[in-house]
Amino acid sequence: MKIVCVCGLGMGSSLILKMTVEKAMQALGISSEVEHQAAGTMSGGDSDLIIASPDFADELSEYDNVVFIRNIVSVDEAKDAVKAFLDQRDAS
């Protein structure tokens, strides 16, 4: 599963979020490739999932594979968001 974590510059909070998401995916037992990018230059079209804070909802509104996480260091929140996304996707 290819995941892109997004923030404003692609350096700070998206890197922290990337590390959180990697731990969440490992805990869920799901193989993944996680990278981090800036919202303005993101190439998320080939990603299975985009994860960002709610601050980037407007910039990411064109994508239908986005979940938002408020606490970027919470592995539990990341696990819950990914699981909910996958459950919804699988139900479609």
Buried (B, 14 or more C-beta within 10 A) or exposed (E): EEBBBBBBEBEEBBBBBBBBBBBBBEEBEBEBEBBBBBBEEBEBEEBBBBBBBEBBEEBBEEBEBBBBBEEBEBBEBBBBBBEEBBEEEEEE
